[in-house]
Amino acid sequence: MSEIEEIAELEERRRKAMLDADIAVLDEMFADDLSYTHSNAVMERKALYLERLAAKHYDYRELNFLDQDIRVTGDAALITGRMTGEVVIAGQFRQLNSRTTVVWTRQHGRWQMLTFQSTPIPAP
């Protein structure tokens, strides 16, 4: 399996774990110094994001990772693409339609997600 295929599989595993609020899987996948920036510009570190996901502050109903362009260089992988879906945030329904940038780094012999950045796509 190529590194690009490996990263694509990790992204799919992450997508499913977010839908299932599988904190154990995400905790393993996320680097300890994760920076997760939502489309409303709120930035969270790993512990806070996982805490809020476990508490259903974020309740992902549908999540699609589309048009992913994966580039690997050394011990870093950069993914640019789109994310669509539906999420309930603190009781408020929200439709997702964003451009995303994700950075994975190889640490201690395995890939971990280091950064997520989401930028909303304006409605036409």
N, C-alpha and C positions, 0 to 999 in steps of 0.2 A: 504494500500500500504506500502511495506517495504521501509526502507531508501535506500536500494540498487536500488529498482525500481524507487524511487523518483530521485535519482542522475542520473540514466540512462535516465529518461525523461528530466531532465535539460540539459544533454549533447546533446540530440537530438534537443532540443529547441535552444541551443547555435549553433549547426551545421547549422540549418536552418537560424538563425539570421545572421550568418557570410555570408552565401550565398546571403542573401537578403540585406546585409549591413544595418541591422535594428539596428541603433545606440541606440534607446530608449530601446529596449529589452536588448541589451548587457550592456548598462549602468546600468540597474537594476540588471543584473545577476553578474556583476563584482564587486568585493570588491574595495573600494576606493584605497587601497594600492596594487592593482593587479601588479604582475610581469609577463610579457609575453615575453618569450624567444623563438625567432624563430630558425629555423634549421641552419641559417647562424650565429648564436650566437648574433644577435642583440637583446638587451633587451629593452622593452618599458614598461612604466607605463600606467595605464588605459587611462588617458587623451590623450596621444600621440597616442596610438594604435587606439582609437576611432576616433580621428581627421584624422588620415591617412586612416582609413577605409571609413569614410564619404567622403573624398576627392578622393576616388578611387585609392589611392596609392596602396592599396591591393584590388584586384578585384577577388574574389573567383569564379571560374567557376564550379568546382566540388569539393566536399568535402565528404570524407567517414571516419567515426570513426569505426575502426575494432578491433576485439579481445580484447574488453575492460574487464579488470579485476577490479572490483569495490570493495573496502574494506572500511568499515566505522568503525571508532573507536571514541567514544565520539562525539565531535563536529567537527570532521574532516573526510573527505572522500578522499581517494587516488585512482586515476584511472591510470592504466598503459594500454597501448594498441598501436595501429598503426593508422596513419592518411595517407590517400592517397588522391590525387586529382589534380586539376589544378588551378593555380592562376597566375594572371598577377600582377607583382610587379614593380611599376614605369615604366610601359610600356614593361617590359620583361616577356615573358611567362616562367613559371616554373612548372615542374612536381613535385608533393609532394609524398614522400614515406619516412615516418619517424616513429620512436618509440616516443611515447609521455608519459609524466607524467603530470597529472592534479591534483591539490589540491583544494577541496572545503571546506569551513568552515561554520559552522552554526553561524551566527551573528544576534543578535536581533530577534531570532526566525525563521530565514530563511537562506537557503543555498546561499552562494555567492562564485564565483570562485576566489581563491586567487593567484594561480600560474599555469602557463602553461610552459612546457619545451618540445622542440622538438629536436630530434637527428636524422639526416638523416641516412637512411639505405643505405650503399654503393651498387652501381649497381654490379651485378655479373660479 
